[in-house]
Amino acid sequence: MITRQFLELSKTWPATGRHILASYDAESIVVYQAYRPAIARYAAEYQQFGGEFSYSRMSWIKPNFLWMMYRSGWATKPGQEHILAVRPRRSFFDELLRLAVPSTYHAHRFPTHEDWQAAVARSEVRLQWDPDHGPHGNPLERRAVQLGLRGSILHRYGTSEVLSIEDITPFVIEQREHLPDDLADLQVPDEAVYLPDDAEAAKTVGIDRDFRDLSKPEA
């Protein structure tokens, strides 16, 4: 995992708008999930989800590390003590974006509220744009995405589409120690604005293209 100093890296991120911040390369993208120890250990050992993991429930993935830290309380909340960095194929992630249906009704996408409800019932991918958060949990003007997966899509994610699963809890705990200070020593995964190769996928989820710098920061 490539990391960078938070105070420097955050200067390259857009301050407002809907953007997917993520660590990615030509083939894959990293998403984060938080689980209780048994689920995380199984996933890291077998490089797929199984054991106590439930494929009958919706499972949410988050490409933004700090949003995951906010949600899990930096791996301190019950049932979220372990943080997994899951690396699915980019082509699969873009497919998720293309199939995603928002959790709330948007008139520009659906003629009626009933049409939206029907789409939600059919879709295996749920979309939410939430306020992004800083290291201390403070909400930001920028929006962060999370995707809820279920059914056959969730099964593909948990097995055939995953290239690697890493338990990064030791890193999270180490970086958590820097929160009380001025954050000068805080390291986070190297994340940049992500645009899917599929233009239709970007349009479907409503990614904002008007931001300062599209380029991935140099390592």
DOROSE-8962 format. One line per field, with one value per residue (C-alpha): x, y, z. Coordinates in steps of 0.2 Angstrom, whole numbers, always signed. Layout:
% DOROSE-8962
x = c(X  ...)
y = c(Y  ...)
z = c(Z  ...)
END
This chain:
% DOROSE-8962
x = c(+0  +7  +4  +7  +7  -11  -8  +1  -10  -26  -21  -23  -41  -56  -64  -82  -93  -96  -79  -73  -56  -47  -31  -31  -20  -23  -31  -39  -46  -46  -62  -63  -74  -75  -79  -78  -62  -69  -75  -59  -48  -57  -56  -38  -33  -43  -43  -62  -77  -85  -86  -97  -99  -117  -121  -140  -138  -132  -114  -107  -90  -81  -67  -62  -51  -56  -74  -71  -62  -76  -89  -79  -72  -54  -58  -65  -84  -91  -91  -80  -63  -54  -52  -50  -43  -51  -45  -57  -55  -58  -69  -80  -80  -85  -99  -105  -106  -116  -129  -130  -147  -148  -155  -165  -177  -170  -182  -169  -166  -183  -200  -209  -206  -214  -201  -187  -195  -196  -178  -172  -181  -173  -155  -142  -131  -137  -128  -126  -117  -113  -103  -85  -76  -59  -47  -56  -73  -78  -90  -83  -92  -85  -96  -90  -98  -102  -110  -122  -120  -132  -137  -126  -116  -111  -106  -95  -87  -84  -76  -71  -69  -57  -38  -33  -39  -28  -31  -24  -30  -12  -9  -26  -21  -4  -11  -25  -12  -8  -26  -23  -8  -8  -9  +9  +13  -3  -1  -16  -17  -12  -29  -33  -49  -55  -65  -71  -66  -85  -92  -109  -105  -98  -114  -125  -118  -117  -98  -93  -80  -77  -62  -44  -34  -38  -21  -15  -2  +15  +22)
y = c(+0  +17  +30  +49  +63  +68  +87  +87  +75  +83  +99  +90  +85  +95  +104  +103  +92  +74  +65  +47  +48  +31  +22  +14  +8  +2  -14  -12  +0  -1  -1  -2  -12  -14  -31  -40  -51  -68  -61  -51  -65  -77  -64  -61  -79  -86  -70  -71  -68  -83  -91  -79  -67  -66  -66  -63  -45  -29  -26  -8  -4  +13  +19  +33  +28  +43  +40  +22  +29  +40  +26  +14  +26  +22  +3  +6  +3  -14  -26  -14  -17  -24  -14  -23  -15  -25  -23  -28  -26  -8  -15  -23  -7  +3  -10  -6  +12  +9  -2  +9  +16  +30  +27  +43  +49  +60  +67  +69  +51  +44  +51  +46  +41  +24  +21  +24  +12  -1  +2  +1  -16  -23  -16  -26  -10  +5  +22  +35  +51  +56  +71  +66  +68  +74  +64  +70  +66  +83  +84  +92  +100  +87  +72  +54  +39  +22  +7  -6  -23  -38  -54  -60  -44  -46  -64  -59  -46  -57  -71  -70  -51  -48  -48  -46  -43  -35  -33  -15  -14  -12  +3  +11  +9  +16  +31  +33  +38  +54  +61  +71  +80  +93  +78  +82  +64  +56  +45  +40  +29  +38  +43  +54  +58  +43  +44  +27  +23  +21  +38  +31  +25  +43  +50  +38  +41  +60  +62  +81  +84  +102  +101  +108  +93  +77  +70  +57  +64  +58  +46)
z = c(+0  -5  +7  +8  +21  +23  +25  +8  -1  +4  -5  -22  -18  -24  -9  -16  -27  -30  -33  -31  -21  -22  -24  -41  -55  -73  -68  -51  -38  -19  -9  +10  +22  +41  +49  +65  +67  +61  +45  +41  +46  +34  +20  +22  +23  +9  -2  -4  +7  +16  +33  +44  +30  +24  +5  +9  +15  +6  +9  +7  -1  +1  -10  +1  +16  +27  +24  +30  +45  +50  +48  +58  +71  +65  +69  +86  +84  +89  +74  +64  +73  +57  +41  +24  +9  -5  -23  -36  -55  -62  -75  -62  -52  -67  -70  -52  -56  -72  -63  -48  -43  -30  -13  -14  -28  -42  -55  -68  -69  -65  -72  -57  -39  -43  -57  -45  -32  -46  -51  -33  -31  -47  -45  -36  -34  -22  -23  -10  -10  +8  +15  +15  +32  +38  +49  +65  +58  +53  +38  +22  +8  -4  -6  -5  -14  -6  -15  -8  -16  -15  -25  -39  -40  -21  -25  -39  -29  -14  -25  -43  -46  -31  -35  -17  +1  +14  +33  +36  +54  +61  +49  +55  +73  +70  +61  +74  +86  +76  +78  +94  +87  +72  +59  +53  +54  +48  +33  +22  +6  -9  -16  -32  -41  -50  -67  -74  -91  -95  -98  -96  -78  -74  -80  -71  -54  -56  -54  -56  -69  -64  -52  -51  -56  -65  -64  -51  -39  -42  -29)
END
